Amino acid sequence: MTWKLTDRQIPPDKPLHLIADNYATHKHPKVQRWPACHRRVHMHFIPTSSSWLNLAERLLWELTDKRIRCGVFRRVPELFKTIDEYIRHHNASPKPFVWTKTAKDILAKVSQVKQAFDKTRTA
């Protein structure tokens, strides 16, 4: 969905919270300037190297783990068909994803992983 379409469809008195999960978007000057021109927009950046916080990434991991890894695909259309079937099955009885940890617990874990990662990079 484009920004202009979103802006038109959401009532102007409502704040918009945008979540960015791509490292480049954290640092790019245009991204850093853009919210200043759009006062109702609040940017939230998930921590770098935490793709598991992105629910789309989570769904793709589950698709890979539960269906693609155990399959044999001789042609690309077979893979596409398997993906379509998985999504149809998943959407037939959708369940909301429920985090089992608090935001505080998740951020503490991210901090621990980052510290460990930083130690391995300097070693």
C-alpha positions, 0 to 999 in steps of 0.5 A, a space after each residue: 500500500 502506498 503512503 498516499 493511499 494510506 494517508 487518504 484512507 486513514 482518518 486524519 485525526 488518527 496517528 499512524 505507526 510505521 514499523 521498519 525492519 530493514 537496516 538501511 531504513 534505519 539509517 537512510 537520510 530520507 527516512 530520517 527526514 520524512 516523519 518531520 513532514 508527516 506529523 501524525 506518523 510515528 516511526 518504529 524501528 525493530 532492532 537490527 538482526 531481529 528478523 524474528 520480530 517481523 511476523 511476515 518473516 515468522 510466517 515464511 520460516 513456518 512455511 519453510 519449516 513445515 512444508 518446503 523442507 520436507 517436500 521434493 520439487 522437480 519444477 518451480 510450478 510444484 513449489 508454487 502450488 505447495 506454497 499456495 496450498 499452505 497459505 490456503 490451509 493456513 488462512 482457512 482457520 487463521 489464529 492470531 500470533 500471540 507473543 509469549 514474552 513481554 516487550 521488556 523480555 524481548 528487548 533484553 534478549 535482543 540486547 544479550 544477543 547483540 552483546 554476544 555478537 559484538 564480542 565475536 566480531 572483536 575477537 
